[in-house]
Amino acid sequence: MKRGRFSSAIIPGLASSAVVLGIAAGTAAATAHHAPARSYLAVVSRAMTGTAVNGKAASSRMVVFNCLNRAQVRPKSFMLTCADGNDYLTGLAWTNWTPALATATGKQMENDCVPNCARGRFHSYPAFIVFWRSEPVAHLHHGKKYFTRVALLYPGARPPVYRNGKPVRGPDSRTGSLWS
C-alpha cells in the first residue's frame, strides 16, 4: 500500500507528542503524558496565547505551505500526502495561530486503499491538529516564518497502522513533517 511522506514519518504514542510539544511550548510535558489529548491541547493553547508580538501582526507572518508551495494562514483544509491525496485534514477550526504553534480541531480523512487506493474508501477521524517548529521563509518573504511539523492527537477513533500487512489500532497521536 502506497503511503505518503507524512505516514512514513510517524512517531507513535501520545508521550512523544507531549514531549515534543512541551519543548516547543515550554510547558510541563511531564503532566501531559497522563492527560487526555483534549486537556493537553488546552494547556498548550493557553500557554502560547501571549506569545504573539503585536497580536495579528505576528500571526500574519506565520504561514504553512500547501502542496502547490503556496503560503496559507489558517487554512480550512490541508493535504498531508501531496503525492497521492490519500490523507488530508478538513473542517479546520483554528483556536490559536502564533509564531510558536497553531492549534485547530478538525477531521483527518484517510483512504484505506482497499483493494487499492483508486477503489478505496475515505474514513474520517476527529483530531486535534498542532502545527509547530517555525523556520524563516527563505528569499523573498522577509520576516515571514512557516511551520515545519504537524502533530495529530486523536480523542476517539484513530487511523489504523499496518503490521505484517494487516491493520491494527493506531497510536493516540502522530507527528510528522510538513511540506516546505
C-alpha positions, 0 to 999 in steps of 0.5 A, a space after each residue: 500500500 502506497 503511503 505518503 511522506 507524512 505516514 512514513 514519518 510517524 512517531 507513535 504514542 501520545 508521550 512523544 507528542 507531549 514531549 515534543 510539544 512541551 519543548 516547543 511550548 515550554 510547558 510541563 510535558 511531564 503532566 501531559 503524558 497522563 492527560 487526555 489529548 483534549 486537556 493537553 491541547 488546552 494547556 498548550 493553547 493557553 500557554 502560547 496565547 501571549 506569545 504573539 508580538 503585536 497580536 495579528 501582526 505576528 500571526 500574519 507572518 506565520 504561514 504553512 505551505 500547501 502542496 502547490 508551495 503556496 503560503 496559507 494562514 489558517 487554512 480550512 483544509 490541508 493535504 498531508 500526502 501531496 503525492 497521492 491525496 490519500 490523507 488530508 485534514 478538513 473542517 479546520 477550526 483554528 483556536 490559536 495561530 502564533 509564531 510558536 504553534 497553531 492549534 485547530 480541531 478538525 477531521 483527518 480523512 484517510 483512504 484505506 486503499 482497499 483493494 487499492 487506493 483508486 477503489 478505496 474508501 475515505 474514513 474520517 477521524 476527529 483530531 486535534 491538529 498542532 502545527 509547530 517548529 517555525 523556520 524563516 521563509 527563505 528569499 523573498 518573504 522577509 520576516 515571514 516564518 512557516 511551520 515545519 511539523 504537524 502533530 495529530 492527537 486523536 480523542 476517539 477513533 484513530 487511523 489504523 497502522 499496518 503490521 505484517 500487512 494487516 491493520 491494527 489500532 493506531 497510536 493516540 497521536 502522530 507527528 510528522 513533517 510538513 511540506 516546505 
